[in-house]
Amino acid sequence: MNAAKEMQDFRHSCRNFDDEDDNDDEPHEGRFYNLEFYHGRIKSSPDDAYIDEFHQQWWGEYEKLEIVLTYIHWLFPLQERGRNLRAHELTKKEIKCFHEDKQAKSKLVKSYKLMLDFYGIRLVSESTGEVERSPNWKERFRNLNRYSHNNLRITRILKCLGTLGLKHYQAPLVKFFLHETLVVGHLQSLKQSVLDYFMFAVLDKSERRELVRFAFKHFKPQEQFVWGPKKILSGEVHRKN
């Protein structure tokens, strides 16, 4: 129930970004720190790296990406406070600017690819968001199963993509994780987070419903499925079959 409330609050926070009369309090004299970072004007803190340095020098540095805990808040900012107190929360005005900024969004996609590679996943299409396993997926999946804090990181990534105008990347990644957890069972350590958090980070309502249907179809035992109305879902699954 706590997870459901958290994800519902997140989805509600993503509404009406284009309202001109929002009363968003702008700290730090109106500076958009996250946009400045994504334009290469400031470094992250405390890691002291520009965005291009992350993309070029941190790619494939799996041990560093695993151990360092502070970069994720700069690469994937949210409207909520994270554990890195030197990072900055997004404001609605900044989000609106990010939506209209092709350069910033392009670099956000590079950050997404960086983390996908870390998790053993490859982005197949930027237009559809389709993903697939990387050649080294077995090694990287072992790491995912071992270190559960990556579940929190993936939730943050999904939230950020939805918040900053790249929501078409959300559902394909979540379906990938549903398949790997419920169908083939390679990522059992992620199962609870996929169902509680990943699935409900998806902003598009129709896509979210399709993911719930997919999850119900492959969840065992189905009578213990609690992420949607079983009577309705079971009827839909039987009709489709």
C-alpha positions in Angstrom: 0.0 0.0 0.0 2.9 2.4 0.7 4.4 1.6 -2.7 1.0 2.2 -4.4 0.6 5.6 -2.7 4.2 6.6 -3.5 3.8 5.8 -7.2 0.3 7.4 -7.4 1.8 10.6 -5.9 4.6 10.5 -8.4 2.2 10.2 -11.4 0.0 13.1 -10.0 3.2 15.2 -9.7 3.8 14.9 -13.4 0.5 16.5 -14.4 0.1 20.1 -15.6 3.8 21.0 -16.2 2.7 23.5 -18.7 0.6 25.6 -16.4 2.0 29.2 -16.5 0.5 30.2 -13.2 2.1 27.4 -11.1 3.3 28.6 -7.7 6.5 26.5 -7.7 9.0 27.9 -5.3 12.3 28.5 -7.1 15.3 28.1 -4.7 18.8 29.4 -5.3 17.7 32.6 -7.1 15.9 30.7 -9.9 19.0 28.8 -11.2 18.2 25.6 -13.0 21.1 23.5 -11.8 20.0 20.3 -13.5 19.7 22.0 -16.9 23.1 23.7 -16.3 24.6 20.3 -15.6 23.1 18.8 -18.7 24.5 21.7 -20.8 28.0 21.1 -19.4 28.1 24.4 -17.5 28.6 22.9 -14.0 30.0 19.7 -12.5 28.2 17.2 -10.4 28.9 17.2 -6.7 30.6 15.5 -4.9 31.9 13.4 -7.9 33.2 16.6 -9.7 32.3 15.5 -13.2 30.7 17.2 -16.2 28.0 15.3 -18.0 30.2 14.5 -21.0 32.8 13.1 -18.6 30.2 10.7 -17.2 29.3 9.5 -20.7 32.8 9.1 -21.9 34.8 8.1 -18.9 32.3 6.2 -16.8 31.0 3.9 -19.6 31.8 0.3 -18.8 33.3 1.2 -15.4 31.1 -1.2 -13.7 32.8 -1.3 -10.3 32.7 2.5 -10.0 29.1 2.7 -11.2 28.2 0.1 -8.5 30.1 1.5 -5.6 29.6 5.3 -6.1 26.2 6.3 -4.8 26.0 10.0 -5.6 26.0 10.3 -9.4 22.6 8.9 -10.0 20.9 12.0 -8.5 22.6 14.2 -11.0 22.1 12.0 -14.0 18.4 11.4 -13.2 17.0 14.3 -11.2 13.5 14.2 -9.7 11.1 16.6 -8.0 11.9 14.8 -4.7 15.0 15.0 -2.5 17.4 12.1 -2.7 20.3 11.0 -0.5 22.8 13.2 -2.2 22.2 16.5 -0.5 24.5 18.2 -3.0 22.2 17.4 -5.9 19.2 19.6 -6.7 15.5 18.8 -7.0 13.7 19.6 -10.2 11.1 22.4 -10.2 8.1 22.6 -12.5 9.6 25.5 -14.4 12.8 23.6 -14.9 10.9 20.5 -16.1 9.0 22.6 -18.6 12.3 24.0 -20.0 13.8 20.5 -20.1 10.8 19.3 -22.2 11.6 21.9 -24.8 15.4 21.4 -24.8 16.4 18.9 -27.4 20.1 19.0 -26.4 19.4 18.2 -22.8 17.0 15.4 -23.6 19.6 13.9 -26.1 22.2 13.8 -23.3 19.6 12.3 -20.9 19.2 9.5 -23.4 23.0 9.0 -23.3 22.8 8.7 -19.5 20.0 6.2 -19.9 22.2 4.1 -22.3 25.1 4.3 -19.8 23.0 2.8 -17.0 21.3 0.2 -19.4 24.8 -1.0 -20.3 25.6 -1.3 -16.6 22.6 -3.5 -16.1 23.3 -5.7 -19.1 20.7 -4.1 -21.4 21.0 -2.4 -24.8 18.7 0.2 -26.3 17.6 -1.1 -29.7 15.5 1.9 -30.8 15.4 5.5 -29.6 12.1 6.0 -31.4 10.3 3.1 -29.8 12.3 2.6 -26.6 12.7 -1.2 -27.3 15.5 -2.8 -25.3 17.2 -6.2 -25.3 19.9 -8.1 -23.4 23.5 -7.1 -24.0 26.1 -9.7 -24.9 27.4 -9.6 -21.3 23.9 -9.9 -19.8 24.7 -12.9 -17.6 27.5 -11.2 -15.7 25.5 -8.0 -15.3 22.3 -9.8 -14.2 24.3 -11.5 -11.5 25.2 -8.1 -10.2 21.6 -6.9 -10.4 20.5 -9.9 -8.4 23.2 -9.3 -5.8 22.8 -5.6 -5.1 19.3 -4.6 -4.4 20.0 -0.9 -4.2 19.9 -0.9 -8.0 16.1 -1.5 -7.7 15.9 2.1 -6.2 18.1 3.4 -9.0 15.9 1.9 -11.7 12.8 3.3 -10.1 14.5 6.7 -10.2 15.5 6.3 -13.8 11.9 5.4 -14.8 10.5 8.4 -12.9 13.0 10.7 -14.4 12.4 9.6 -18.0 8.6 10.2 -17.5 9.1 13.5 -15.8 11.5 15.0 -18.4 9.6 14.2 -21.5 10.9 10.8 -22.5 8.0 8.6 -21.2 8.0 6.4 -24.3 11.1 4.7 -22.8 9.3 3.6 -19.7 6.9 0.8 -20.8 9.5 -1.1 -23.0 12.0 -1.2 -20.1 9.3 -2.3 -17.6 8.0 -5.1 -19.9 11.6 -6.2 -20.3 12.0 -6.6 -16.6 8.6 -8.3 -16.3 9.7 -10.8 -18.8 13.0 -11.4 -17.1 11.4 -11.8 -13.7 8.1 -13.6 -14.3 8.6 -15.4 -17.6 12.2 -16.6 -17.6 13.1 -16.0 -14.0 16.6 -14.5 -14.5 16.0 -11.5 -12.2 14.2 -12.9 -9.2 15.7 -10.3 -6.8 13.9 -7.5 -8.8 10.5 -9.2 -8.9 8.9 -7.3 -6.0 10.2 -3.9 -7.2 9.1 -4.5 -10.7 5.6 -5.2 -9.6 5.4 -2.6 -6.8 7.3 0.3 -8.4 8.6 -0.1 -11.9 5.2 -1.0 -13.4 3.4 2.0 -11.7 6.1 4.5 -12.7 4.7 4.3 -16.3 2.8 7.5 -17.0 0.8 6.4 -20.0 -2.4 4.8 -18.6 -3.1 2.4 -21.4 0.5 1.2 -21.4 0.4 0.8 -17.7 -2.8 -1.3 -18.0 -1.2 -3.5 -20.6 1.8 -4.1 -18.3 -0.5 -5.1 -15.5 -2.3 -7.6 -17.9 1.0 -9.0 -18.9 2.1 -9.3 -15.3 -1.1 -11.1 -14.3 -0.9 -13.5 -17.2 2.6 -14.7 -16.2 2.4 -14.4 -12.4 2.2 -17.7 -10.5 0.0 -18.4 -8.6 -2.5 -16.0 -10.1 -4.8 -16.1 -7.1 -2.1 -14.2 -5.2 -1.8 -11.4 -7.7 -2.6 -8.1 -5.9 -1.6 -5.4 -8.5 -4.9 -5.3 -10.3 -8.5 -6.5 -10.2 -8.2 -10.3 -10.6 -11.8 -10.8 -11.8 -11.5 -8.4 -14.6 -7.9 -9.5 -15.5 -8.8 -13.2 -15.5 -11.7 -12.5 -17.8 -9.5 -10.6 -20.2 -6.8 -13.2 -20.2 -9.3 -16.0 -20.9 -10.9 -14.1 -23.8 -7.5 -13.4 -25.3 -6.5 -17.0 -25.0 
